[in-house]
Amino acid sequence: MAHLSMHSPLGQLTIFEDQGSIVALDFGRAVGPSETPLLLQARDQLDAYFGRERQDFDLPLAPQGSEFQRAVWDQMCTIPYGAAATYGDIAGALNSAARAVGGACGANPIPVIIPCHRVIGASGRMTGYSGGEGIETKLALLRLEGYRLL
């Protein structure tokens, strides 16, 4: 699988491509990178995002997961830059439970690009984040976007 590592304010990130789509973004560096036009485009868009020059991503995505997980990830992609939704908000939109939404958020294979950091607990409570340094990484992404933390 083609992949490209890059430096970011969150540390090293590695972007993975398979069959012309972004399939994963991992925290950390992978050995033996292989540049492709799509991976370079993804890196450039992430650089622009971290530089506050870009608020959304225009990349073909193919995250692997269950139908429910993909529905949650689709909902996350509708949360605007600088805003947040609660697990309950997404659960309500999908006629599901907040805990199930939390599980899907934790399984998101393309964090940052699929913005699971924009999903927060009830009353603005900060809950877990599966990437980087956990909640500190989530807070850093929300601050970058100008979200007013309570």
C-alpha positions as CSV (number, residue, x, y, z in Angstrom):
1,M,0.0,0.0,0.0
2,A,1.4,3.4,-1.0
3,H,2.1,5.7,1.9
4,L,3.8,9.0,2.7
5,S,4.9,10.3,6.1
6,M,4.9,14.0,6.9
7,H,5.7,16.3,9.7
8,S,2.8,18.2,11.3
9,P,2.2,20.2,14.5
10,L,0.9,17.0,15.9
11,G,4.1,15.1,15.2
12,Q,4.7,12.7,12.4
13,L,1.7,11.5,10.3
14,T,1.5,8.9,7.7
15,I,-1.1,8.9,4.9
16,F,-2.0,5.7,3.2
17,E,-3.5,5.3,-0.3
18,D,-5.0,2.2,-1.9
19,Q,-6.6,2.0,-5.3
20,G,-6.8,5.8,-5.8
21,S,-8.3,6.7,-2.4
22,I,-7.0,7.7,1.0
23,V,-7.7,4.8,3.3
24,A,-5.9,5.7,6.5
25,L,-4.0,8.4,8.4
26,D,-1.8,7.2,11.2
27,F,0.1,9.1,13.9
28,G,3.8,8.2,13.5
29,R,6.2,7.6,10.7
30,A,6.2,4.6,8.4
31,V,9.3,3.3,6.6
32,G,9.7,3.0,2.9
33,P,7.4,5.8,1.7
34,S,6.1,5.8,-1.9
35,E,5.0,9.1,-3.2
36,T,2.0,9.2,-5.5
37,P,0.2,12.3,-6.9
38,L,-2.7,11.7,-4.5
39,L,-0.5,11.3,-1.4
40,L,1.3,14.5,-2.4
41,Q,-2.1,16.2,-2.8
42,A,-3.2,14.9,0.6
43,R,0.1,16.1,2.2
44,D,-0.4,19.6,0.7
45,Q,-4.0,19.8,1.9
46,L,-3.0,18.8,5.4
47,D,-0.1,21.3,5.4
48,A,-2.6,24.0,4.3
49,Y,-5.1,22.9,7.0
50,F,-2.4,23.1,9.7
51,G,-1.4,26.5,8.4
52,R,-5.0,27.7,8.7
53,E,-5.2,28.2,5.0
54,R,-7.7,25.4,4.4
55,Q,-10.9,24.4,6.3
56,D,-11.9,21.3,4.5
57,F,-10.4,18.5,2.4
58,D,-11.1,17.6,-1.2
59,L,-9.7,14.0,-1.4
60,P,-11.2,10.7,-2.5
61,L,-11.7,8.7,0.8
62,A,-12.3,5.0,1.2
63,P,-12.3,4.2,4.9
64,Q,-12.9,0.6,5.7
65,G,-15.6,-0.1,8.3
66,S,-19.1,-1.3,8.9
67,E,-22.1,0.3,7.3
68,F,-22.8,2.0,10.7
69,Q,-19.2,3.2,11.1
70,R,-19.3,4.7,7.6
71,A,-22.6,6.5,8.4
72,V,-21.0,8.0,11.5
73,W,-18.0,9.1,9.6
74,D,-20.2,10.7,6.9
75,Q,-22.0,12.6,9.7
76,M,-18.7,13.8,11.1
77,C,-17.8,15.2,7.7
78,T,-20.8,17.5,7.9
79,I,-19.6,19.2,11.1
80,P,-18.3,22.6,10.0
81,Y,-14.7,23.7,10.6
82,G,-14.5,25.4,14.0
83,A,-17.7,23.8,15.3
84,A,-18.5,20.6,17.2
85,A,-21.3,18.2,17.6
86,T,-22.0,15.8,20.5
87,Y,-22.1,12.1,20.3
88,G,-25.8,12.4,21.1
89,D,-26.3,14.7,18.1
90,I,-24.9,12.2,15.8
91,A,-26.7,9.3,17.5
92,G,-30.0,11.2,17.1
93,A,-29.3,11.8,13.4
94,L,-28.7,8.0,12.9
95,N,-31.3,6.7,15.3
96,S,-28.6,5.1,17.4
97,A,-26.9,5.4,20.8
98,A,-24.2,7.8,21.8
99,R,-22.0,5.0,23.0
100,A,-22.1,3.3,19.5
101,V,-21.2,6.6,17.9
102,G,-18.2,6.9,20.3
103,G,-17.1,3.4,19.2
104,A,-17.3,4.4,15.6
105,C,-15.4,7.6,16.3
106,G,-12.6,5.6,17.9
107,A,-12.4,3.4,14.9
108,N,-12.1,6.2,12.4
109,P,-9.1,5.3,10.2
110,I,-8.6,8.8,8.7
111,P,-8.6,11.2,11.6
112,V,-8.2,14.9,11.0
113,I,-9.5,14.5,7.4
114,I,-12.6,12.8,8.8
115,P,-12.9,15.2,11.7
116,C,-13.7,13.0,14.7
117,H,-12.0,15.6,16.9
118,R,-15.1,17.7,16.3
119,V,-17.2,15.2,18.3
120,I,-17.5,16.0,22.0
121,G,-19.4,14.9,25.0
122,A,-22.6,16.3,26.3
123,S,-22.3,19.9,27.7
124,G,-19.0,20.4,25.9
125,R,-17.2,17.7,27.9
126,M,-14.0,16.6,26.3
127,T,-13.9,12.8,25.9
128,G,-11.3,10.5,24.4
129,Y,-9.4,10.7,21.2
130,S,-7.7,7.7,19.7
131,G,-4.9,9.5,17.9
132,G,-1.6,11.1,18.9
133,E,-1.6,12.2,22.5
134,G,-5.3,11.5,23.1
135,I,-7.4,14.4,24.4
136,E,-4.5,16.8,24.1
137,T,-4.4,16.1,20.4
138,K,-8.2,16.6,20.1
139,L,-7.9,19.9,22.0
140,A,-5.0,21.1,19.8
141,L,-7.1,20.4,16.6
142,L,-10.1,22.2,18.1
143,R,-7.9,25.2,19.1
144,L,-6.4,25.3,15.6
145,E,-9.9,25.6,14.2
146,G,-10.8,28.4,16.6
147,Y,-13.4,26.3,18.5
148,R,-14.2,28.0,21.8
149,L,-13.4,25.5,24.5
150,L,-15.6,25.7,27.6
